[in-house]
């Protein structure tokens, strides 16, 4: 009995957690009541709620800034998390909303450690297959995404290089100001 209590407890397999959330996204995108421009706002709200369930925003932000995370005080970290989310939404929401019923295949999961895994999927379009790997972490009994690798390009690595180059020449406050302007579309 004692040995059983020392084994890691998984809140469902990582692949199941990712698939459940991706299925929820697809449900929203395929909903016939949410077709057309007038339903775009409702669709975005529903997708934002799924994003909150699916992603670990703190882990995503911390990994994106890497060593620079420690240069931000807690208030700056909180603001960075919010701004980064808005930047990601701006960058990816139109791509997600343009989904046209491509097929998604969940191929396998690989445990990276007791609390981290990678879930491999691919989107099948009429012309090609797009590999997408979700890196997930177990926190609070739930598997949450902290990185997405699309066609071998990591979301975390891509943005880390951009933010690191800004922080080489600027303070954390200046980085936040740059991000505020980007969010406002300036």
Residue frames as a rotation matrix with the C-alpha (Angstrom) as fourth column:
UNK 1
0.570 0.822 0.000 0.00
0.822 -0.570 0.000 0.00
0.000 0.000 -1.000 0.00
UNK 2
0.422 -0.495 -0.760 2.83
0.186 -0.773 0.606 2.39
-0.887 -0.397 -0.234 0.86
UNK 3
-0.622 -0.710 0.330 4.52
0.431 0.041 0.901 1.82
-0.654 0.703 0.280 -2.52
UNK 4
-0.106 0.674 0.732 1.34
0.983 -0.040 0.179 2.71
0.150 0.738 -0.658 -4.37
UNK 5
0.773 0.459 -0.439 1.13
0.557 -0.822 0.120 6.07
-0.306 -0.337 -0.891 -2.62
UNK 6
0.028 -0.840 -0.542 4.60
0.094 -0.538 0.838 7.07
-0.995 -0.074 0.064 -3.87
UNK 7
-0.435 -0.135 0.890 3.76
0.862 0.222 0.455 6.61
-0.259 0.966 0.020 -7.53
UNK 8
-0.952 0.103 -0.288 2.94
-0.156 -0.973 0.167 9.80
-0.264 0.204 0.943 -9.45
UNK 9
-0.160 0.967 0.197 -0.77
0.579 0.254 -0.775 10.39
-0.799 -0.010 -0.601 -9.83
UNK 10
-0.974 -0.162 0.158 -1.83
0.217 -0.472 0.854 11.44
-0.064 0.866 0.495 -13.32
UNK 11
-0.303 0.899 -0.317 -4.96
-0.218 -0.389 -0.895 13.41
-0.928 -0.202 0.314 -13.93
UNK 12
0.835 0.495 0.241 -5.75
0.088 0.312 -0.946 11.41
-0.544 0.811 0.216 -17.05
UNK 13
0.106 -0.839 0.533 -3.19
0.896 0.313 0.315 10.83
-0.431 0.445 0.785 -19.73
UNK 14
-0.456 -0.363 -0.813 -1.54
0.055 -0.923 0.382 13.92
-0.888 0.129 0.441 -21.27
UNK 15
-0.984 0.104 0.147 -2.82
0.153 0.051 0.987 12.92
0.095 0.993 -0.066 -24.71
UNK 16
-0.219 0.968 -0.122 -6.38
0.949 0.241 0.203 12.69
0.226 -0.071 -0.971 -23.37
UNK 17
0.051 0.194 -0.980 -6.11
0.612 -0.781 -0.123 16.15
-0.789 -0.594 -0.158 -21.79
UNK 18
-0.758 -0.380 -0.530 -4.85
-0.166 -0.673 0.721 17.75
-0.631 0.634 0.447 -25.01
UNK 19
-0.878 0.439 0.190 -7.38
0.375 0.385 0.843 15.90
0.297 0.812 -0.503 -27.15
UNK 20
-0.071 0.889 -0.452 -10.26
0.978 -0.026 -0.205 16.93
-0.195 -0.457 -0.868 -24.88
UNK 21
-0.033 0.009 -0.999 -9.31
0.219 -0.975 -0.016 20.61
-0.975 -0.220 0.030 -25.17
UNK 22
-0.912 -0.297 -0.282 -8.63
-0.212 -0.247 0.946 20.46
-0.351 0.922 0.162 -28.92
UNK 23
-0.640 0.750 0.166 -12.01
0.731 0.528 0.432 18.74
0.237 0.398 -0.886 -29.37
UNK 24
0.111 0.665 -0.739 -13.65
0.765 -0.531 -0.363 21.61
-0.634 -0.525 -0.568 -27.46
UNK 25
-0.465 -0.355 -0.811 -11.96
-0.216 -0.843 0.493 24.10
-0.858 0.404 0.316 -29.82
UNK 26
-0.997 0.067 0.046 -13.15
0.065 0.328 0.942 22.12
0.048 0.942 -0.331 -32.84
UNK 27
-0.304 0.941 -0.151 -16.67
0.943 0.274 -0.190 22.00
-0.137 -0.200 -0.970 -31.41
UNK 28
0.096 0.280 -0.955 -16.72
0.260 -0.933 -0.248 25.81
-0.961 -0.225 -0.163 -31.24
UNK 29
-0.660 -0.459 -0.595 -15.22
-0.400 -0.455 0.796 26.18
-0.636 0.763 0.117 -34.72
UNK 30
-0.957 0.287 0.040 -17.69
0.213 0.604 0.768 23.70
0.196 0.743 -0.640 -36.25
UNK 31
-0.468 0.830 -0.304 -20.80
0.534 -0.009 -0.845 25.01
-0.704 -0.557 -0.439 -34.46
UNK 32
-0.425 0.336 0.841 -23.26
0.848 -0.178 0.499 25.98
0.317 0.925 -0.209 -37.23
UNK 33
0.671 0.707 -0.224 -24.82
0.737 -0.606 0.299 28.59
0.076 -0.366 -0.927 -34.90
UNK 34
0.453 -0.589 -0.669 -21.46
0.209 -0.659 0.722 30.38
-0.866 -0.467 -0.176 -34.74
UNK 35
-0.166 -0.461 0.872 -20.91
0.966 0.102 0.238 30.83
-0.199 0.882 0.428 -38.48
UNK 36
0.439 0.328 0.837 -20.50
0.662 -0.747 -0.055 34.26
0.607 0.578 -0.545 -40.03
UNK 37
-0.455 -0.697 0.554 -19.02
0.252 -0.698 -0.670 37.57
0.854 -0.165 0.493 -38.91
UNK 38
0.197 0.626 0.754 -21.78
-0.567 -0.555 0.609 38.32
0.800 -0.548 0.246 -36.40
UNK 39
0.967 0.203 -0.155 -20.82
-0.021 0.670 0.742 35.29
0.255 -0.714 0.652 -34.28
UNK 40
0.235 -0.970 -0.061 -17.07
0.214 0.112 -0.970 36.01
0.948 0.215 0.234 -34.33
UNK 41
-0.214 -0.290 0.933 -17.11
-0.731 -0.586 -0.350 37.71
0.648 -0.757 -0.087 -30.91
UNK 42
0.652 0.520 0.552 -18.97
-0.752 0.534 0.386 34.84
-0.094 -0.667 0.739 -29.24
UNK 43
0.869 -0.377 -0.322 -16.63
0.187 0.851 -0.490 32.35
0.458 0.366 0.810 -30.88
UNK 44
-0.059 -0.944 0.325 -13.59
-0.105 -0.318 -0.942 34.27
0.993 -0.090 -0.081 -29.61
UNK 45
0.050 0.162 0.985 -15.00
-0.961 -0.262 0.092 34.35
0.273 -0.951 0.143 -26.06
UNK 46
0.927 0.334 0.172 -15.57
-0.366 0.905 0.215 30.60
-0.084 -0.262 0.961 -26.10
UNK 47
0.595 -0.777 -0.207 -12.04
0.323 0.467 -0.823 30.00
0.736 0.423 0.529 -27.44
UNK 48
-0.136 -0.629 0.765 -10.56
-0.544 -0.598 -0.588 32.26
0.828 -0.496 -0.261 -24.73
UNK 49
0.473 0.387 0.791 -12.29
-0.879 0.274 0.391 30.18
-0.066 -0.880 0.470 -22.04
UNK 50
0.983 -0.160 -0.091 -10.81
0.139 0.969 -0.204 27.00
0.121 0.188 0.975 -23.54
UNK 51
0.247 -0.942 0.229 -7.37
0.001 -0.236 -0.972 28.67
0.969 0.240 -0.057 -23.72
UNK 52
0.044 -0.185 0.982 -7.56
-0.910 -0.413 -0.037 29.34
0.412 -0.892 -0.186 -19.96
UNK 53
0.786 0.297 0.542 -8.32
-0.512 0.805 0.301 25.67
-0.347 -0.514 0.785 -19.28
UNK 54
0.946 -0.323 0.018 -5.76
0.260 0.726 -0.637 24.36
0.193 0.607 0.771 -21.75
UNK 55
0.222 -0.921 0.320 -2.68
0.268 -0.258 -0.928 26.55
0.938 0.291 0.190 -21.18
UNK 56
0.471 -0.261 -0.843 -0.55
0.847 -0.133 0.514 27.27
-0.246 -0.956 0.159 -18.15
UNK 57
0.840 -0.043 0.542 0.00
0.257 -0.847 -0.465 30.98
0.479 0.529 -0.700 -18.82
UNK 58
0.784 -0.586 0.206 2.56
-0.522 -0.443 0.728 31.40
-0.336 -0.679 -0.653 -16.04
UNK 59
0.274 -0.691 0.669 4.66
0.266 0.723 0.638 28.45
-0.924 0.003 0.382 -17.21
UNK 60
0.528 -0.008 0.849 4.39
0.849 -0.008 -0.528 29.57
0.011 1.000 0.003 -20.84
UNK 61
0.914 -0.145 0.378 5.47
-0.098 -0.985 -0.143 33.11
0.393 0.093 -0.915 -19.93
UNK 62
0.655 -0.692 0.304 8.25
-0.434 -0.015 0.901 31.98
-0.618 -0.722 -0.310 -17.58
UNK 63
0.232 -0.566 0.791 9.71
0.578 0.734 0.356 29.61
-0.783 0.375 0.497 -20.17
UNK 64
0.707 0.067 0.704 9.40
0.667 -0.393 -0.633 32.21
0.234 0.917 -0.323 -22.91
UNK 65
0.842 -0.408 0.354 11.44
-0.437 -0.899 0.003 34.75
0.317 -0.158 -0.935 -20.96
UNK 66
0.429 -0.709 -0.560 13.85
0.462 0.705 -0.538 32.11
0.776 -0.028 0.630 -19.66
UNK 67
-0.325 -0.683 -0.654 16.56
0.927 -0.096 -0.362 33.67
0.185 -0.724 0.665 -17.48
UNK 68
-0.810 0.012 0.587 15.01
0.060 -0.993 0.103 37.10
0.584 0.119 0.803 -18.01
UNK 69
0.214 0.946 -0.244 11.89
0.385 0.147 0.911 36.08
0.898 -0.289 -0.333 -16.04
UNK 70
0.186 -0.215 -0.959 13.77
0.982 0.072 0.175 36.76
0.032 -0.974 0.224 -12.79
UNK 71
-0.838 -0.526 0.148 14.51
0.532 -0.847 0.000 40.34
0.125 0.079 0.989 -13.93
UNK 72
-0.319 0.816 0.482 10.80
-0.131 -0.542 0.830 41.17
0.939 0.202 0.280 -13.72
UNK 73
-0.904 0.126 0.408 9.24
-0.414 -0.025 -0.910 41.90
-0.105 -0.992 0.075 -10.35
UNK 74
-0.698 0.649 0.302 5.93
0.516 0.748 -0.417 40.13
-0.496 -0.135 -0.858 -9.54
UNK 75
0.203 0.797 -0.569 3.79
0.006 -0.582 -0.813 43.03
-0.979 0.162 -0.124 -10.84
UNK 76
-0.180 -0.351 -0.919 5.78
-0.900 -0.318 0.298 43.13
-0.397 0.881 -0.259 -14.09
UNK 77
-0.974 -0.163 0.155 5.48
-0.109 0.946 0.307 39.34
-0.197 0.282 -0.939 -14.42
UNK 78
-0.283 0.951 0.124 1.72
0.486 0.253 -0.836 39.58
-0.827 -0.176 -0.534 -14.01
UNK 79
0.350 0.387 -0.853 1.47
-0.449 -0.730 -0.515 42.29
-0.823 0.563 -0.082 -16.65
UNK 80
-0.593 -0.633 -0.498 3.79
-0.758 0.229 0.611 40.37
-0.272 0.740 -0.615 -18.98
UNK 81
-0.805 0.341 0.485 1.54
0.308 0.939 -0.150 37.29
-0.507 0.029 -0.862 -18.72
UNK 82
0.201 0.962 -0.187 -1.51
0.337 -0.247 -0.909 39.38
-0.920 0.119 -0.374 -19.71
UNK 83
0.255 -0.166 -0.953 0.25
-0.723 -0.687 -0.073 41.19
-0.642 0.707 -0.295 -22.56
UNK 84
-0.794 -0.607 -0.041 1.84
-0.507 0.624 0.594 38.00
-0.335 0.493 -0.803 -23.90
UNK 85
-0.451 0.723 0.523 -1.57
0.505 0.690 -0.518 36.33
-0.736 0.030 -0.677 -23.98
UNK 86
0.512 0.677 -0.529 -2.99
-0.019 -0.606 -0.795 39.25
-0.859 0.418 -0.297 -25.97
UNK 87
-0.142 -0.655 -0.743 -0.06
-0.874 -0.269 0.404 39.12
-0.465 0.706 -0.534 -28.40
UNK 88
-0.906 -0.174 0.385 -0.54
-0.043 0.945 0.325 35.39
-0.420 0.278 -0.864 -28.93
UNK 89
-0.031 0.979 0.199 -4.26
0.498 0.188 -0.847 35.87
-0.867 0.073 -0.494 -29.42
UNK 90
0.449 0.159 -0.879 -3.66
-0.484 -0.783 -0.389 38.61
-0.751 0.601 -0.274 -31.97
UNK 91
-0.459 -0.771 -0.442 -1.13
-0.816 0.170 0.552 36.47
-0.351 0.614 -0.707 -33.81
UNK 92
-0.993 -0.103 0.063 -3.10
-0.083 0.961 0.263 33.24
-0.088 0.256 -0.963 -33.88
UNK 93
-0.376 0.919 0.121 -6.84
-0.062 0.106 -0.992 33.87
-0.925 -0.381 0.017 -33.51
UNK 94
0.213 0.471 -0.856 -7.45
-0.875 -0.299 -0.382 34.54
-0.436 0.830 0.348 -37.21
UNK 95
-0.610 -0.484 -0.628 -5.56
-0.704 0.695 0.148 31.36
0.364 0.532 -0.764 -38.14
UNK 96
-0.928 0.302 0.217 -7.66
0.093 0.754 -0.650 29.38
-0.361 -0.583 -0.728 -35.69
UNK 97
-0.107 0.960 -0.257 -10.91
-0.258 -0.276 -0.926 31.00
-0.960 -0.033 0.277 -36.85
UNK 98
-0.003 0.064 -0.998 -10.03
-0.990 -0.144 -0.006 30.17
-0.144 0.987 0.064 -40.48
UNK 99
-0.762 -0.230 0.606 -10.13
-0.276 0.961 0.018 26.44
-0.586 -0.153 -0.795 -39.70
UNK 100
-0.124 0.714 -0.689 -12.05
-0.992 -0.088 0.088 24.69
0.002 0.695 0.719 -42.46
UNK 101
0.739 0.573 0.355 -12.63
-0.619 0.785 0.023 21.20
-0.265 -0.237 0.935 -41.13
UNK 102
-0.044 -0.822 -0.568 -9.13
-0.726 0.417 -0.548 19.79
0.687 0.388 -0.615 -41.59
UNK 103
0.783 0.282 -0.554 -8.55
0.070 0.846 0.529 16.45
0.618 -0.453 0.642 -39.90
UNK 104
0.121 -0.733 0.669 -6.52
-0.928 -0.322 -0.185 16.28
0.352 -0.599 -0.720 -36.68
UNK 105
0.583 -0.039 -0.812 -4.76
0.088 0.996 0.016 13.07
0.808 -0.080 0.584 -35.71
UNK 106
0.524 -0.405 0.749 -3.49
-0.851 -0.218 0.478 12.48
-0.031 -0.888 -0.459 -32.18
UNK 107
0.382 -0.407 -0.830 -0.60
-0.417 0.725 -0.548 10.10
0.825 0.556 0.107 -32.66
UNK 108
0.269 -0.314 -0.910 1.25
0.682 0.730 -0.050 9.58
0.680 -0.608 0.411 -29.38
UNK 109
0.867 -0.107 0.487 2.45
-0.400 -0.734 0.550 10.95
0.298 -0.671 -0.679 -26.08
UNK 110
0.120 -0.881 -0.458 5.96
0.457 0.459 -0.762 10.76
0.882 -0.118 0.457 -24.68
UNK 111
0.937 0.118 -0.329 6.66
0.350 -0.308 0.885 11.26
0.003 -0.944 -0.329 -20.99
UNK 112
0.360 -0.830 0.426 9.58
-0.056 -0.475 -0.878 13.69
0.931 0.292 -0.218 -20.59
UNK 113
-0.845 -0.489 0.216 9.57
-0.270 0.041 -0.962 13.39
0.462 -0.871 -0.167 -16.79
UNK 114
-0.751 0.586 -0.306 7.07
0.643 0.542 -0.542 12.55
-0.151 -0.603 -0.783 -14.01
UNK 115
0.019 0.799 -0.601 5.21
0.501 -0.528 -0.686 15.81
-0.865 -0.288 -0.410 -14.60
UNK 116
-0.069 -0.048 -0.996 6.02
-0.687 -0.722 0.083 16.71
-0.723 0.690 0.017 -18.22
UNK 117
-0.063 0.111 0.992 5.02
0.526 0.848 -0.061 15.13
-0.848 0.518 -0.111 -21.51
UNK 118
-0.704 -0.085 -0.705 4.86
-0.534 -0.591 0.605 15.81
-0.468 0.802 0.370 -25.22
UNK 119
0.111 0.814 0.571 1.73
0.236 0.536 -0.810 15.04
-0.965 0.225 -0.133 -27.22
UNK 120
-0.864 -0.477 -0.161 2.25
-0.080 -0.184 0.980 14.58
-0.497 0.859 0.121 -30.95
UNK 121
0.271 0.946 0.176 -0.51
0.297 0.092 -0.950 15.48
-0.916 0.309 -0.256 -33.36
UNK 122
-0.885 -0.457 0.085 -0.82
0.265 -0.345 0.900 16.42
-0.382 0.819 0.427 -36.98
UNK 123
0.107 0.874 -0.474 -3.29
-0.300 -0.426 -0.854 18.39
-0.948 0.234 0.216 -39.01
UNK 124
-0.555 -0.184 0.811 -4.14
0.638 0.532 0.557 16.84
-0.534 0.826 -0.178 -42.36
UNK 125
-0.063 0.501 -0.863 -5.06
-0.458 -0.783 -0.421 19.41
-0.887 0.368 0.279 -45.01
UNK 126
0.889 0.442 0.119 -5.91
-0.081 0.409 -0.909 18.76
-0.451 0.798 0.399 -48.62
UNK 127
0.781 -0.601 -0.171 -2.29
-0.312 -0.138 -0.940 19.44
0.541 0.787 -0.295 -49.59
UNK 128
-0.256 -0.959 -0.118 -0.07
-0.273 0.189 -0.943 18.53
0.927 -0.209 -0.310 -46.62
UNK 129
0.555 0.284 -0.782 0.40
0.640 0.454 0.620 17.23
0.530 -0.845 0.070 -43.09
UNK 130
0.118 -0.473 0.873 1.38
-0.399 -0.828 -0.395 19.74
0.909 -0.302 -0.287 -40.40
UNK 131
-0.073 -0.183 -0.980 3.03
0.707 0.683 -0.181 18.25
0.703 -0.707 0.079 -37.31
UNK 132
0.157 0.147 0.977 2.05
-0.536 -0.818 0.209 19.93
0.830 -0.556 -0.050 -34.04
UNK 133
-0.261 -0.305 -0.916 3.58
0.622 0.672 -0.402 18.89
0.738 -0.675 0.014 -30.71
UNK 134
0.574 0.457 0.679 2.06
-0.309 -0.647 0.697 20.08
0.758 -0.610 -0.231 -27.44
UNK 135
-0.575 -0.716 -0.396 4.41
0.246 0.310 -0.918 20.20
0.780 -0.625 -0.002 -24.45
UNK 136
0.451 0.849 0.275 2.40
-0.187 -0.211 0.959 19.78
0.873 -0.484 0.063 -21.27
UNK 137
-0.769 -0.628 0.118 3.07
-0.195 0.055 -0.979 19.96
0.608 -0.777 -0.165 -17.55
UNK 138
0.076 0.770 -0.634 1.12
0.616 0.464 0.637 18.45
0.784 -0.438 -0.439 -14.68
UNK 139
-0.918 -0.279 0.283 0.16
-0.020 -0.680 -0.733 21.12
0.397 -0.678 0.619 -12.16
UNK 140
-0.599 0.707 0.375 -2.57
-0.738 -0.306 -0.601 20.99
-0.310 -0.637 0.705 -9.58
UNK 141
-0.345 0.440 0.829 -3.68
0.056 0.891 -0.450 17.61
-0.937 -0.109 -0.333 -10.89
UNK 142
0.767 0.642 0.014 -4.25
0.105 -0.104 -0.989 18.90
-0.633 0.760 -0.147 -14.44
UNK 143
-0.203 -0.794 0.573 -2.18
0.844 0.154 0.513 18.61
-0.496 0.588 0.639 -17.60
UNK 144
0.745 0.392 -0.540 -1.66
0.133 -0.880 -0.455 22.08
-0.654 0.268 -0.708 -19.11
UNK 145
0.589 -0.497 0.638 0.14
0.763 0.081 -0.641 23.20
0.267 0.864 0.427 -22.27
UNK 146
0.530 -0.480 -0.699 3.30
0.223 -0.716 0.661 25.30
-0.818 -0.507 -0.273 -21.83
UNK 147
-0.462 -0.625 -0.629 4.62
-0.509 -0.394 0.766 25.19
-0.726 0.674 -0.136 -25.42
UNK 148
0.713 0.593 0.374 3.38
0.058 0.481 -0.875 24.35
-0.699 0.646 0.308 -28.90
UNK 149
-0.470 -0.873 -0.132 5.80
-0.223 -0.027 0.974 23.25
-0.854 0.487 -0.182 -31.61
UNK 150
0.693 0.718 0.056 4.37
-0.042 0.118 -0.992 23.69
-0.719 0.685 0.112 -35.11
UNK 151
0.923 -0.373 0.094 6.43
0.192 0.237 -0.952 22.31
0.333 0.897 0.291 -38.00
UNK 152
0.234 -0.880 -0.414 9.48
0.922 0.335 -0.191 22.15
0.307 -0.337 0.890 -35.69
UNK 153
-0.482 -0.329 0.812 9.11
0.083 -0.940 -0.331 25.80
0.872 -0.092 0.480 -34.61
UNK 154
-0.332 0.281 -0.900 8.60
0.930 0.258 -0.263 26.24
0.159 -0.924 -0.347 -30.87
UNK 155
0.581 0.629 0.517 6.30
0.446 -0.777 0.444 29.03
0.681 -0.028 -0.732 -29.76
UNK 156
0.873 -0.283 -0.398 8.44
0.326 -0.269 0.906 29.50
-0.363 -0.921 -0.143 -26.63
UNK 157
-0.071 -0.988 0.136 11.76
0.788 0.028 0.615 29.56
-0.611 0.151 0.777 -28.50
UNK 158
-0.098 0.102 0.990 10.44
0.872 -0.472 0.134 31.88
0.481 0.876 -0.043 -31.20
UNK 159
0.753 0.458 0.472 9.18
0.195 -0.841 0.505 34.49
0.628 -0.289 -0.723 -28.76
UNK 160
0.718 -0.558 -0.416 12.11
0.507 0.010 0.862 34.00
-0.477 -0.830 0.291 -26.37
UNK 161
-0.260 -0.871 0.418 14.58
0.951 -0.157 0.266 35.10
-0.166 0.466 0.869 -29.04
UNK 162
0.060 0.360 0.931 12.45
0.537 -0.798 0.274 38.17
0.842 0.483 -0.241 -29.80
UNK 163
0.926 0.365 0.097 12.03
0.108 -0.502 0.858 39.18
0.362 -0.784 -0.504 -26.15
UNK 164
0.482 -0.827 -0.290 15.68
0.730 0.196 0.655 38.43
-0.485 -0.527 0.698 -25.30
UNK 165
-0.320 -0.621 0.716 16.86
0.901 -0.432 0.028 40.73
0.292 0.654 0.698 -28.09
UNK 166
0.424 0.518 0.743 14.61
0.185 -0.853 0.489 43.48
0.886 -0.070 -0.457 -26.71
UNK 167
0.991 0.036 -0.131 15.89
0.134 -0.087 0.987 42.93
0.024 -0.996 -0.091 -23.15
UNK 168
0.148 -0.988 0.052 19.54
0.988 0.145 -0.052 43.12
0.044 0.059 0.997 -24.25
UNK 169
-0.635 -0.404 0.658 19.03
0.521 -0.854 -0.021 46.84
0.571 0.329 0.752 -24.92
UNK 170
-0.159 0.721 0.674 16.01
-0.397 -0.672 0.625 47.65
0.904 -0.169 0.393 -22.73
UNK 171
-0.854 -0.021 0.520 14.74
-0.516 0.155 -0.842 47.37
-0.063 -0.988 -0.143 -19.17
UNK 172
-0.761 0.645 0.065 11.77
0.634 0.762 -0.132 45.16
-0.134 -0.060 -0.989 -18.22
UNK 173
-0.068 0.751 -0.657 9.62
0.261 -0.622 -0.738 48.33
-0.963 -0.221 -0.154 -18.03
UNK 174
-0.371 -0.128 -0.920 10.65
-0.747 -0.547 0.378 49.22
-0.551 0.828 0.108 -21.59
UNK 175
-0.996 0.070 -0.053 9.81
0.031 0.845 0.534 45.68
0.082 0.531 -0.844 -22.75
UNK 176
-0.415 0.900 -0.137 6.35
0.739 0.245 -0.628 46.02
-0.531 -0.362 -0.766 -21.21
UNK 177
-0.041 0.365 -0.930 5.86
-0.249 -0.905 -0.344 49.38
-0.968 0.218 0.128 -22.92
UNK 178
-0.764 -0.283 -0.580 6.84
-0.627 0.116 0.770 47.86
-0.151 0.952 -0.266 -26.27
UNK 179
-0.892 0.451 0.004 4.34
0.448 0.884 0.131 45.04
0.055 0.119 -0.991 -25.69
UNK 180
-0.217 0.830 -0.514 1.59
0.406 -0.402 -0.821 47.48
-0.887 -0.387 -0.250 -24.64
UNK 181
-0.238 0.062 -0.969 2.07
-0.675 -0.728 0.119 49.34
-0.698 0.683 0.215 -27.93
UNK 182
-0.945 -0.135 -0.297 2.07
-0.309 0.657 0.687 46.09
0.102 0.741 -0.663 -29.90
UNK 183
-0.653 0.757 -0.011 -1.20
0.673 0.573 -0.467 45.04
-0.347 -0.313 -0.884 -28.25
UNK 184
0.047 0.670 -0.741 -2.76
0.111 -0.741 -0.662 48.43
-0.993 -0.052 -0.109 -29.08
UNK 185
0.528 0.148 0.836 -1.61
0.784 0.294 -0.547 47.99
-0.327 0.944 0.039 -32.68
UNK 186
0.878 -0.246 -0.411 0.86
-0.285 -0.958 -0.035 50.87
-0.385 0.148 -0.911 -32.74
